[in-house]
Amino acid sequence: MVRYKLNGRGYKIHDHGKFSRREIKAIVMHFTADNTTLELLNERFKQMKEKVNEILS
């Protein structure tokens, strides 16, 4: 399990599973080669925050 910072400034490995640190780094680099994934994650996070605010209002 990897927690990726939505500001694009890194990640933290919480569980390696069967992967080495080097393999995890390669996977993260693959998914962050452009900003598409980060933009999608940020948009989804924004939508979730809006829904929470609707529910709590």
PDB file of N, CA, C and O in Angstrom:
ATOM      1  N   MET A   1       0.844  -1.166   0.000  1.00  0.00           N
ATOM      2  CA  MET A   1       0.000   0.000   0.000  1.00  0.00           C
ATOM      3  C   MET A   1       0.894   1.235   0.000  1.00  0.00           C
ATOM      4  O   MET A   1       1.848   1.333   0.771  1.00  0.00           O
ATOM      5  N   VAL A   2       0.569   2.154  -0.864  1.00  0.00           N
ATOM      6  CA  VAL A   2       1.332   3.392  -0.998  1.00  0.00           C
ATOM      7  C   VAL A   2       0.383   4.564  -0.828  1.00  0.00           C
ATOM      8  O   VAL A   2      -0.685   4.599  -1.439  1.00  0.00           O
ATOM      9  N   ARG A   3       0.772   5.530   0.007  1.00  0.00           N
ATOM     10  CA  ARG A   3      -0.007   6.764   0.155  1.00  0.00           C
ATOM     11  C   ARG A   3       0.723   7.834  -0.637  1.00  0.00           C
ATOM     12  O   ARG A   3       1.881   8.152  -0.366  1.00  0.00           O
ATOM     13  N   TYR A   4       0.025   8.380  -1.619  1.00  0.00           N
ATOM     14  CA  TYR A   4       0.617   9.377  -2.505  1.00  0.00           C
ATOM     15  C   TYR A   4       0.099  10.751  -2.117  1.00  0.00           C
ATOM     16  O   TYR A   4      -1.107  10.929  -1.944  1.00  0.00           O
ATOM     17  N   LYS A   5       0.979  11.715  -1.978  1.00  0.00           N
ATOM     18  CA  LYS A   5       0.581  13.078  -1.624  1.00  0.00           C
ATOM     19  C   LYS A   5      -0.030  13.746  -2.851  1.00  0.00           C
ATOM     20  O   LYS A   5       0.551  13.723  -3.936  1.00  0.00           O
ATOM     21  N   LEU A   6      -1.198  14.334  -2.670  1.00  0.00           N
ATOM     22  CA  LEU A   6      -1.912  14.931  -3.790  1.00  0.00           C
ATOM     23  C   LEU A   6      -1.275  16.209  -4.305  1.00  0.00           C
ATOM     24  O   LEU A   6      -1.651  16.696  -5.372  1.00  0.00           O
ATOM     25  N   ASN A   7      -0.330  16.756  -3.580  1.00  0.00           N
ATOM     26  CA  ASN A   7       0.378  17.933  -4.080  1.00  0.00           C
ATOM     27  C   ASN A   7       1.546  17.526  -4.978  1.00  0.00           C
ATOM     28  O   ASN A   7       2.275  18.381  -5.483  1.00  0.00           O
ATOM     29  N   GLY A   8       1.722  16.208  -5.176  1.00  0.00           N
ATOM     30  CA  GLY A   8       2.767  15.717  -6.060  1.00  0.00           C
ATOM     31  C   GLY A   8       4.143  15.661  -5.441  1.00  0.00           C
ATOM     32  O   GLY A   8       5.129  15.437  -6.143  1.00  0.00           O
ATOM     33  N   ARG A   9       4.228  15.860  -4.142  1.00  0.00           N
ATOM     34  CA  ARG A   9       5.533  15.916  -3.487  1.00  0.00           C
ATOM     35  C   ARG A   9       5.858  14.661  -2.701  1.00  0.00           C
ATOM     36  O   ARG A   9       6.238  14.736  -1.533  1.00  0.00           O
ATOM     37  N   GLY A  10       5.713  13.521  -3.331  1.00  0.00           N
ATOM     38  CA  GLY A  10       6.178  12.301  -2.710  1.00  0.00           C
ATOM     39  C   GLY A  10       5.097  11.306  -2.343  1.00  0.00           C
ATOM     40  O   GLY A  10       3.912  11.508  -2.609  1.00  0.00           O
ATOM     41  N   TYR A  11       5.540  10.237  -1.730  1.00  0.00           N
ATOM     42  CA  TYR A  11       4.669   9.143  -1.334  1.00  0.00           C
ATOM     43  C   TYR A  11       5.297   8.425  -0.148  1.00  0.00           C
ATOM     44  O   TYR A  11       6.484   8.587   0.137  1.00  0.00           O
ATOM     45  N   LYS A  12       4.482   7.629   0.537  1.00  0.00           N
ATOM     46  CA  LYS A  12       4.970   6.843   1.658  1.00  0.00           C
ATOM     47  C   LYS A  12       4.507   5.403   1.467  1.00  0.00           C
ATOM     48  O   LYS A  12       3.331   5.147   1.212  1.00  0.00           O
ATOM     49  N   ILE A  13       5.431   4.482   1.592  1.00  0.00           N
ATOM     50  CA  ILE A  13       5.122   3.063   1.454  1.00  0.00           C
ATOM     51  C   ILE A  13       4.686   2.528   2.822  1.00  0.00           C
ATOM     52  O   ILE A  13       5.447   2.585   3.788  1.00  0.00           O
ATOM     53  N   HIS A  14       3.462   2.011   2.898  1.00  0.00           N
ATOM     54  CA  HIS A  14       2.946   1.474   4.153  1.00  0.00           C
ATOM     55  C   HIS A  14       3.066  -0.048   4.210  1.00  0.00           C
ATOM     56  O   HIS A  14       3.208  -0.624   5.289  1.00  0.00           O
ATOM     57  N   ASP A  15       3.008  -0.691   3.056  1.00  0.00           N
ATOM     58  CA  ASP A  15       3.111  -2.142   3.015  1.00  0.00           C
ATOM     59  C   ASP A  15       3.734  -2.540   1.682  1.00  0.00           C
ATOM     60  O   ASP A  15       3.202  -2.213   0.621  1.00  0.00           O
ATOM     61  N   HIS A  16       4.857  -3.246   1.738  1.00  0.00           N
ATOM     62  CA  HIS A  16       5.551  -3.652   0.510  1.00  0.00           C
ATOM     63  C   HIS A  16       4.869  -4.817  -0.198  1.00  0.00           C
ATOM     64  O   HIS A  16       5.001  -4.980  -1.411  1.00  0.00           O
ATOM     65  N   GLY A  17       4.139  -5.624   0.568  1.00  0.00           N
ATOM     66  CA  GLY A  17       3.583  -6.826  -0.037  1.00  0.00           C
ATOM     67  C   GLY A  17       4.712  -7.672  -0.592  1.00  0.00           C
ATOM     68  O   GLY A  17       5.700  -7.919   0.100  1.00  0.00           O
ATOM     69  N   LYS A  18       4.580  -8.114  -1.821  1.00  0.00           N
ATOM     70  CA  LYS A  18       5.627  -8.930  -2.442  1.00  0.00           C
ATOM     71  C   LYS A  18       6.578  -8.108  -3.306  1.00  0.00           C
ATOM     72  O   LYS A  18       7.418  -8.669  -4.009  1.00  0.00           O
ATOM     73  N   PHE A  19       6.452  -6.779  -3.257  1.00  0.00           N
ATOM     74  CA  PHE A  19       7.270  -5.907  -4.085  1.00  0.00           C
ATOM     75  C   PHE A  19       8.457  -5.339  -3.312  1.00  0.00           C
ATOM     76  O   PHE A  19       8.381  -5.115  -2.104  1.00  0.00           O
ATOM     77  N   SER A  20       9.544  -5.114  -4.025  1.00  0.00           N
ATOM     78  CA  SER A  20      10.699  -4.453  -3.417  1.00  0.00           C
ATOM     79  C   SER A  20      10.485  -2.941  -3.474  1.00  0.00           C
ATOM     80  O   SER A  20       9.628  -2.448  -4.207  1.00  0.00           O
ATOM     81  N   ARG A  21      11.268  -2.229  -2.699  1.00  0.00           N
ATOM     82  CA  ARG A  21      11.172  -0.764  -2.699  1.00  0.00           C
ATOM     83  C   ARG A  21      11.437  -0.215  -4.109  1.00  0.00           C
ATOM     84  O   ARG A  21      10.789   0.734  -4.549  1.00  0.00           O
ATOM     85  N   ARG A  22      12.384  -0.820  -4.794  1.00  0.00           N
ATOM     86  CA  ARG A  22      12.737  -0.394  -6.148  1.00  0.00           C
ATOM     87  C   ARG A  22      11.566  -0.597  -7.121  1.00  0.00           C
ATOM     88  O   ARG A  22      11.302   0.260  -7.965  1.00  0.00           O
ATOM     89  N   GLU A  23      10.870  -1.727  -6.999  1.00  0.00           N
ATOM     90  CA  GLU A  23       9.720  -1.997  -7.860  1.00  0.00           C
ATOM     91  C   GLU A  23       8.588  -1.001  -7.588  1.00  0.00           C
ATOM     92  O   GLU A  23       7.940  -0.516  -8.516  1.00  0.00           O
ATOM     93  N   ILE A  24       8.363  -0.706  -6.319  1.00  0.00           N
ATOM     94  CA  ILE A  24       7.315   0.258  -5.964  1.00  0.00           C
ATOM     95  C   ILE A  24       7.642   1.630  -6.526  1.00  0.00           C
ATOM     96  O   ILE A  24       6.769   2.316  -7.059  1.00  0.00           O
ATOM     97  N   LYS A  25       8.893   2.025  -6.407  1.00  0.00           N
ATOM     98  CA  LYS A  25       9.310   3.319  -6.950  1.00  0.00           C
ATOM     99  C   LYS A  25       9.071   3.368  -8.460  1.00  0.00           C
ATOM    100  O   LYS A  25       8.611   4.385  -8.978  1.00  0.00           O
ATOM    101  N   ALA A  26       9.375   2.286  -9.163  1.00  0.00           N
ATOM    102  CA  ALA A  26       9.172   2.232 -10.614  1.00  0.00           C
ATOM    103  C   ALA A  26       7.683   2.348 -10.955  1.00  0.00           C
ATOM    104  O   ALA A  26       7.321   3.018 -11.921  1.00  0.00           O
ATOM    105  N   ILE A  27       6.830   1.705 -10.173  1.00  0.00           N
ATOM    106  CA  ILE A  27       5.382   1.781 -10.399  1.00  0.00           C
ATOM    107  C   ILE A  27       4.891   3.208 -10.175  1.00  0.00           C
ATOM    108  O   ILE A  27       4.135   3.741 -10.988  1.00  0.00           O
ATOM    109  N   VAL A  28       5.315   3.825  -9.079  1.00  0.00           N
ATOM    110  CA  VAL A  28       4.909   5.205  -8.785  1.00  0.00           C
ATOM    111  C   VAL A  28       5.379   6.135  -9.902  1.00  0.00           C
ATOM    112  O   VAL A  28       4.621   6.996 -10.349  1.00  0.00           O
ATOM    113  N   MET A  29       6.610   5.971 -10.350  1.00  0.00           N
ATOM    114  CA  MET A  29       7.135   6.822 -11.427  1.00  0.00           C
ATOM    115  C   MET A  29       6.338   6.644 -12.717  1.00  0.00           C
ATOM    116  O   MET A  29       6.119   7.603 -13.456  1.00  0.00           O
ATOM    117  N   HIS A  30       5.907   5.416 -12.982  1.00  0.00           N
ATOM    118  CA  HIS A  30       5.116   5.151 -14.180  1.00  0.00           C
ATOM    119  C   HIS A  30       3.792   5.924 -14.134  1.00  0.00           C
ATOM    120  O   HIS A  30       3.392   6.541 -15.121  1.00  0.00           O
ATOM    121  N   PHE A  31       3.119   5.885 -12.981  1.00  0.00           N
ATOM    122  CA  PHE A  31       1.819   6.537 -12.870  1.00  0.00           C
ATOM    123  C   PHE A  31       1.907   8.047 -12.686  1.00  0.00           C
ATOM    124  O   PHE A  31       0.900   8.745 -12.801  1.00  0.00           O
ATOM    125  N   THR A  32       3.092   8.552 -12.404  1.00  0.00           N
ATOM    126  CA  THR A  32       3.240   9.995 -12.214  1.00  0.00           C
ATOM    127  C   THR A  32       4.118  10.625 -13.294  1.00  0.00           C
ATOM    128  O   THR A  32       4.603  11.744 -13.128  1.00  0.00           O
ATOM    129  N   ALA A  33       4.318   9.915 -14.387  1.00  0.00           N
ATOM    130  CA  ALA A  33       5.159  10.430 -15.478  1.00  0.00           C
ATOM    131  C   ALA A  33       4.584  11.724 -16.056  1.00  0.00           C
ATOM    132  O   ALA A  33       5.331  12.606 -16.479  1.00  0.00           O
ATOM    133  N   ASP A  34       3.272  11.831 -16.072  1.00  0.00           N
ATOM    134  CA  ASP A  34       2.631  13.088 -16.452  1.00  0.00           C
ATOM    135  C   ASP A  34       1.633  13.450 -15.342  1.00  0.00           C
ATOM    136  O   ASP A  34       1.475  12.692 -14.385  1.00  0.00           O
ATOM    137  N   ASN A  35       0.988  14.558 -15.461  1.00  0.00           N
ATOM    138  CA  ASN A  35       0.101  15.021 -14.391  1.00  0.00           C
ATOM    139  C   ASN A  35      -1.316  14.483 -14.484  1.00  0.00           C
ATOM    140  O   ASN A  35      -2.162  14.851 -13.669  1.00  0.00           O
ATOM    141  N   THR A  36      -1.599  13.625 -15.451  1.00  0.00           N
ATOM    142  CA  THR A  36      -2.957  13.134 -15.652  1.00  0.00           C
ATOM    143  C   THR A  36      -3.504  12.444 -14.405  1.00  0.00           C
ATOM    144  O   THR A  36      -4.603  12.764 -13.953  1.00  0.00           O
ATOM    145  N   THR A  37      -2.761  11.520 -13.859  1.00  0.00           N
ATOM    146  CA  THR A  37      -3.226  10.777 -12.681  1.00  0.00           C
ATOM    147  C   THR A  37      -3.392  11.711 -11.495  1.00  0.00           C
ATOM    148  O   THR A  37      -4.393  11.631 -10.783  1.00  0.00           O
ATOM    149  N   LEU A  38      -2.444  12.579 -11.274  1.00  0.00           N
ATOM    150  CA  LEU A  38      -2.523  13.518 -10.156  1.00  0.00           C
ATOM    151  C   LEU A  38      -3.734  14.436 -10.304  1.00  0.00           C
ATOM    152  O   LEU A  38      -4.426  14.712  -9.324  1.00  0.00           O
ATOM    153  N   GLU A  39      -3.991  14.905 -11.510  1.00  0.00           N
ATOM    154  CA  GLU A  39      -5.159  15.759 -11.746  1.00  0.00           C
ATOM    155  C   GLU A  39      -6.449  15.013 -11.457  1.00  0.00           C
ATOM    156  O   GLU A  39      -7.362  15.572 -10.850  1.00  0.00           O
ATOM    157  N   LEU A  40      -6.538  13.759 -11.883  1.00  0.00           N
ATOM    158  CA  LEU A  40      -7.738  12.954 -11.623  1.00  0.00           C
ATOM    159  C   LEU A  40      -7.939  12.717 -10.126  1.00  0.00           C
ATOM    160  O   LEU A  40      -9.056  12.817  -9.620  1.00  0.00           O
ATOM    161  N   LEU A  41      -6.860  12.406  -9.430  1.00  0.00           N
ATOM    162  CA  LEU A  41      -6.961  12.178  -7.988  1.00  0.00           C
ATOM    163  C   LEU A  41      -7.377  13.448  -7.251  1.00  0.00           C
ATOM    164  O   LEU A  41      -8.202  13.398  -6.338  1.00  0.00           O
ATOM    165  N   ASN A  42      -6.813  14.569  -7.642  1.00  0.00           N
ATOM    166  CA  ASN A  42      -7.173  15.837  -7.012  1.00  0.00           C
ATOM    167  C   ASN A  42      -8.630  16.209  -7.288  1.00  0.00           C
ATOM    168  O   ASN A  42      -9.317  16.716  -6.402  1.00  0.00           O
ATOM    169  N   GLU A  43      -9.104  15.961  -8.506  1.00  0.00           N
ATOM    170  CA  GLU A  43     -10.499  16.252  -8.846  1.00  0.00           C
ATOM    171  C   GLU A  43     -11.436  15.365  -8.028  1.00  0.00           C
ATOM    172  O   GLU A  43     -12.452  15.838  -7.516  1.00  0.00           O
ATOM    173  N   ARG A  44     -11.103  14.100  -7.907  1.00  0.00           N
ATOM    174  CA  ARG A  44     -11.934  13.173  -7.120  1.00  0.00           C
ATOM    175  C   ARG A  44     -11.937  13.571  -5.647  1.00  0.00           C
ATOM    176  O   ARG A  44     -12.979  13.518  -4.995  1.00  0.00           O
ATOM    177  N   PHE A  45     -10.796  13.962  -5.125  1.00  0.00           N
ATOM    178  CA  PHE A  45     -10.716  14.397  -3.730  1.00  0.00           C
ATOM    179  C   PHE A  45     -11.584  15.641  -3.512  1.00  0.00           C
ATOM    180  O   PHE A  45     -12.281  15.747  -2.502  1.00  0.00           O
ATOM    181  N   LYS A  46     -11.539  16.569  -4.453  1.00  0.00           N
ATOM    182  CA  LYS A  46     -12.352  17.778  -4.373  1.00  0.00           C
ATOM    183  C   LYS A  46     -13.840  17.429  -4.367  1.00  0.00           C
ATOM    184  O   LYS A  46     -14.606  18.002  -3.592  1.00  0.00           O
ATOM    185  N   GLN A  47     -14.252  16.498  -5.222  1.00  0.00           N
ATOM    186  CA  GLN A  47     -15.649  16.071  -5.270  1.00  0.00           C
ATOM    187  C   GLN A  47     -16.078  15.421  -3.951  1.00  0.00           C
ATOM    188  O   GLN A  47     -17.182  15.660  -3.463  1.00  0.00           O
ATOM    189  N   MET A  48     -15.204  14.607  -3.388  1.00  0.00           N
ATOM    190  CA  MET A  48     -15.526  13.949  -2.121  1.00  0.00           C
ATOM    191  C   MET A  48     -15.689  14.983  -1.009  1.00  0.00           C
ATOM    192  O   MET A  48     -16.603  14.869  -0.193  1.00  0.00           O
ATOM    193  N   LYS A  49     -14.817  15.988  -0.965  1.00  0.00           N
ATOM    194  CA  LYS A  49     -14.919  17.040   0.046  1.00  0.00           C
ATOM    195  C   LYS A  49     -16.229  17.813  -0.103  1.00  0.00           C
ATOM    196  O   LYS A  49     -16.872  18.149   0.892  1.00  0.00           O
ATOM    197  N   GLU A  50     -16.621  18.096  -1.352  1.00  0.00           N
ATOM    198  CA  GLU A  50     -17.881  18.799  -1.590  1.00  0.00           C
ATOM    199  C   GLU A  50     -19.062  17.984  -1.081  1.00  0.00           C
ATOM    200  O   GLU A  50     -19.967  18.538  -0.457  1.00  0.00           O
ATOM    201  N   LYS A  51     -19.069  16.685  -1.336  1.00  0.00           N
ATOM    202  CA  LYS A  51     -20.158  15.816  -0.875  1.00  0.00           C
ATOM    203  C   LYS A  51     -20.218  15.771   0.652  1.00  0.00           C
ATOM    204  O   LYS A  51     -21.303  15.803   1.233  1.00  0.00           O
ATOM    205  N   VAL A  52     -19.065  15.697   1.293  1.00  0.00           N
ATOM    206  CA  VAL A  52     -19.032  15.695   2.754  1.00  0.00           C
ATOM    207  C   VAL A  52     -19.632  16.989   3.286  1.00  0.00           C
ATOM    208  O   VAL A  52     -20.415  16.968   4.236  1.00  0.00           O
ATOM    209  N   ASN A  53     -19.273  18.104   2.685  1.00  0.00           N
ATOM    210  CA  ASN A  53     -19.817  19.398   3.111  1.00  0.00           C
ATOM    211  C   ASN A  53     -21.328  19.454   2.917  1.00  0.00           C
ATOM    212  O   ASN A  53     -22.033  20.024   3.749  1.00  0.00           O
ATOM    213  N   GLU A  54     -21.840  18.864   1.821  1.00  0.00           N
ATOM    214  CA  GLU A  54     -23.285  18.797   1.594  1.00  0.00           C
ATOM    215  C   GLU A  54     -23.964  17.985   2.689  1.00  0.00           C
ATOM    216  O   GLU A  54     -24.996  18.389   3.224  1.00  0.00           O
ATOM    217  N   ILE A  55     -23.384  16.852   3.015  1.00  0.00           N
ATOM    218  CA  ILE A  55     -23.967  15.956   4.017  1.00  0.00           C
ATOM    219  C   ILE A  55     -23.961  16.610   5.395  1.00  0.00           C
ATOM    220  O   ILE A  55     -24.926  16.482   6.148  1.00  0.00           O
ATOM    221  N   LEU A  56     -22.874  17.313   5.726  1.00  0.00           N
ATOM    222  CA  LEU A  56     -22.755  17.918   7.045  1.00  0.00           C
ATOM    223  C   LEU A  56     -23.538  19.224   7.187  1.00  0.00           C
ATOM    224  O   LEU A  56     -23.745  19.707   8.300  1.00  0.00           O
ATOM    225  N   SER A  57     -23.970  19.793   6.065  1.00  0.00           N
ATOM    226  CA  SER A  57     -24.698  21.071   6.120  1.00  0.00           C
ATOM    227  C   SER A  57     -26.147  20.879   6.460  1.00  0.00           C
ATOM    228  O   SER A  57     -26.896  21.852   6.546  1.00  0.00           O
TER     229      SER A  57
END
